[in-house]
Amino acid sequence: IVIFDSELLQDLSSVVQVDNCKIIDVRKDKIKEIYICKDILVFVLKNLFSRSIKQNYIIALIKLISPKLVITHIANSTDFHVTAKFFEKNQIKFLAIQNSNFAGSDYLKNTKIGRLFFLPELLCFSKWDIDLFTKGVSTVKKFNVVGSLKSANAKEYVKKNKIKIENEKYDICLISEARMEIADFTHIENYENFPGIIAEFTHRLCKKKNLKLIFAGRQKSDDPFFDMETHYYKGYLKNYNFKINQKKENEYATHVNMMQSKLIISQGSTAAREAVSFKKKVLQCGNFEGHPDIPLPVDWPCQLKDKSYEEFEKRVLTILSMSNSEYEKALSDKMSLVMEYELDTISLIKKRISQIIM
């Protein structure tokens, strides 16, 4: 097995024996060694105008390794898509495990990144992700719904470390989505401001109604953007004494925080969908412009498009007043569209990997 991209290696370690795999780093800041031989040089030079040098190098390296399976937990990786497409008719299998939300079908149709999108097989969160691709032109050859690997690992982490979970320790868990850079959605007006606006709304309401808030950080302690996360929110929360609960390495801090909260609020974070794995109430309110490139599986009650504080307050208080069963009933049968939460995710992924490499 080759692991494509060492990002989220911790999560993959629950479904493959990482020490017995070859890891290919594809991020510039992670690449520590480069293999050079005649076959690699010839392939790179011969295909110089077909793909980037890095993509040609990765393909040449995988050709030499000739594994049974190339697996990634970064299903949005264009490098993975390009590489998988090259080996489409080869015996080497490529398997992607979903780790984050995908852009809307229009974005997949009309952008270069979308047109390069190719996955021979995707292990995805829910049926909604399948529907998203069947509406677009991006190619995914095969789907298997497995739920969230990160959520499954978080549950195991809590169990293994005997962490006591208080279901209603916090009224609200706000997911930090500080925008240090905008790569994919520069065409959406004010997109970079949405997380700050949502954070201000949340802090204003918690102060007004004396609600218990946990502000779940996005960056790990070793991330170069660690300090910038707090810096981003200072511009929006200057009237509040806020504190971001930032993650430590190898801890599922955000997921533990969500497990202990009545309501999870986010712009469009994947963590909000993962919260459904813990049967938590969710409110996503990051699509203020109603843009089709930021789709969400369901509308009421877990999506808010109105950008006024008054509507935000009204919706949050309505959801907090609902029991979990009332919230689920309001979603009708669509809870599993947000996230398939009753599957044994780790076992399903292990089984699929075994089927491929046997």
N, C-alpha and C positions, 0 to 999 in steps of 0.2 A: 504494500500500500504506500502511495505517495500522498502526503498531506500538502495541499496547495495553500500557501499563506499560513504563517504561524500565529496570526491573530486569532484569538478565541481558542487557543490550543487547550486551555483548561477545560473547556466544554467538550471538546472532541475526546479528551482522555477518558471520558465515561463510556465511549462506544468503540474505541480502538486502543490497542496497546501502542502508545505513542513512541516508546523506546524502540519498537520493532518496525517503525515506519521511517521512510525518508521524508524529511521536511524541506520543502522548497519555499524559501522566503521570496516574496515578490515586491515588498515595499522597500523603497530606497533606503530608509533609515534602519531597516532590519537586515539587509543583505550583508553578511559578514565574510562570505567566501564565494568565489566564482571559479567554476571548473572550465578549463581550457584544454581542448584537444583538436585534432585535425577535423573530425566529423562535425563538431560544434561550430568551428570557424567557417568551414565550407558552407554549412547550412545557413548560418547567419548572413554571410556575404551573398549567397545565391538568392536569398529572399529579402534582401535589404529594402526593396521598394514595395514589398507586399504587406509587411507588418513592422512594428517598432523593433528596434534591436533587442530590447528586453523580452518581448513576446517571442521573437525568433529563438533567442537563447533558451527560454523556458521550454519551448517545443522540442528543440534539439536535445536538451538534457533529458526530458521525459522519454524521447525516442531511445536514448542510450540506456536508461534505467529499465525501460520496458516493463512497468508494473502491471499487475492485474487491475488495479483500481487507483484512480486519482480522486481524492475526496477534499471538499472544502466546506467550511462553515460560513464563508463569505459568498453567498449566492449572487450578490450584486456585482461581483468582480468582473470587469470587462476583460482583464487578462485571462481569467478562467474561461470566459465565454469564447474568446478567440482561440484559446488552446483546445478547448473541447470540440470546437467546430473543425479544427484541423484533423483531429483524430476520429471524426464522426464515423468513418467506415473502417476504423481500425479495431482490433480486438481489445484494446485498452478501454476500460469503462470509466466514465466520469460521473461523479455523484455529488450533488450540492445539497446541503442542509440549510434551510432558510434560517436566517438570524435576525432579519430586519424587514420592515415593510417595503413593498415595491411601489414605484410611482404609478400613476394612473395610465390607462390604456392609450390615451392620446399622446402622453409623453413617450411611451414605448414605441408608438408608431412614428412619431415625427422628429425624433432626435437621433443623432449618430450613435449615441450609447445604446438607445433602444433598438436600433437596427442591427447592432452587433450582438445583441442579447441572444445567447444560445445555450441551452442546457439539455443534455440528453436525458437527465432524470433529476427531478426536484422533490425533496422531502419537505413538504410545506406545512404551514400552520393549520390551514382549514380549507374547506371547499371554496371559500371566497377568493383565495389566492389563485385557485385554478380558473375560476370564472374571469378573473382579471386578465389573465393571459389569453384566454380563448376569445376575448373581445378585441385584443390587440393583434399586432402582426409579429411580435417577438416570439421566438420559437422555444418552446419547452416540449420535448418529445414525450415525456412520461412524468406522471405525478403520483406521489403517495402522500396522503395526509397523515402526519405523525404528531402534530402539536408542536410545542416549543421545547427544544432541547435545553435551553438555558433555564427555563422554569422548572423542568424536571430535575436538573442538576441542583437548582436552588433548594428544592424540597429535600433532596438527598443530603445536601450540605447541612441543612437545619437538623435533620434526623441524626446524621453522623456526629455532629458537634453538640447534640443535646441542647439546642437553643430553645428556650421557652418562648413561645409565641403568645402575645396578648392580642387577641383579635381586634380589639377596639382601643388600642393604646392611643392612637391618633385619630382625630376626626378626618383630617385630610393629609394625603401624601402628595406633594407637588413634585413633579418630575422636572429636574433641571434640563433645559435644552438650549443652553447658551450658544449663540451663533458666533464663533470665532472666525468662521469663513463660510461663504455660501458657494457651493459647487453646482448643485443641480437645479435650484429654483430661483435663479437670478431674475427670471422673467416675471415672477410674482411680486407685485408691488407691496412693499413694506414687510416682506416675508421675514427679514432678519429681526424685525421688531416684535413679532408675535409672542415669542417666549417671555420677553420683558413685560409686555402688556398683561399677559396671563398671570405672571408672577405678582404684578402690582395688584391686580384684581383679587387674587387669592389672599395676599397679605392684608389688604384693606378689609375684606370680609372677615377674616379670622380675628383681626383686631376689633372690629365692630361687634361681632357675635361671640367673642371670647372662645374661639375654637382652637383645638390643639392641632398644630401643624408640624409636619416633618418635611423638610425641603431636601429631597433626595438628589445628591450630586451625580454628575455624569462622568467626571474625570477621575482617573485613578491617581494615586499619590505620585507615581513616577511619570505621569503624562506631562509633556511640555506645556499643555494648556491648563494645568492644574490651577494656577493662580489667576489665569485669565477668566475662568468661570465666575469667580467672585467679582472680578473687575467688571465683567459684562453687566451683571445685575445691579451694581452700584448706581448705574445711570438711571435705573428704573425704580429702585427701592431706597432712594436716598432718605425717605421719610420713615424708614423702618429699620429696626435693629435686627437684621436678618442673619441667619447662619445656615450655610449649606452643609449638609451631612455628606461629605465627600468620601469616596470609596477607598478602601485599602486593597492591595494586591491579593488576589485569590479569595476574596470575600464577596458574597452575593448581598451586599449591603442594601442596594435598591430594592431587591426582591424581598428581603427580610422586612424592610420598612413598609413595603406594600402589603405584606401578609398581616401587618399589625395596624392597618388603617381601614377606616370605614369607606373612604372614597379616594380614588386616585385621579388626579387632574393632570393633564398634559396638553401640549400642542398637538403632536402627532407621533410621539415616541412609541417605539415598538414595545417598550416596557408596559405601556397602558394595555396593549392587547395581551401581553404576558400575564398581567394581573388577573385576567379572566381565568387563567389556569388555577388561581387560588380562590375562584368564585367571589371576586371582589367587584364592587360597583366602580364604574369608570366614567369619566367625563373628558372627552377630547374636544377642545375648542380652538384648535389652531387653524382651521380653514375659514377664517373670517371673510375671505374674499369669495368663498364658494368655488374655488378653482378646481377644475376636473383633474388636475395633476396630483392633487392631494386627496385621494379617495379614502373613505372609511367604510367598513362593512355594513354598518347599520346607522339609522338616524336616531329617533327618540328611543330612550332618554339619554343615550351616551354620546351624542354629538350636539355641539352648540355652534351655530354659524353666525348668530347675532353678536356684534362686537361691542355692545353697550354693557357697562357695568351692571345696570339694573337687571338686565336679562340674565347675566352671569350669576348674580346673587340669587335671583329667583330660582334658577335651575339647580344651583348647588344645594340650596336649602330644601328644595323639593326632593332631590335624590337622597339627601341625608335623612329626611323624614321617612323614606321608604325602607321597608325591611328588604333583606336580600331576596326573599321570595317574591315580593311585590315588584322589585326591580327586574328580576328574571321574567316575571309574567309580562311586564311592559315590553320586554324584548321579544315576547312571543317565543318562537322556536329559533330565533336568530342568535342566541348566545354562542352556539357552536360555530357560527360564521365569524364571529370576532376571534375566537380561538377554540380549537378542538381540545377540550380540557379533561376528557374522561379516558384518554388513551394511555397505555404504558409506553411512553415515548422512547425511553432508552432501550427497552427490549425490542421495539419495532425497528429501530435503526440498526441495532446489532444484528437482528435477523436478516435485514436487507443486505447488509455488508457481507454477512456469511454466505448468502445466496450468490452474490456476485463473485466472490473470490474462491468459492469451492471448485 
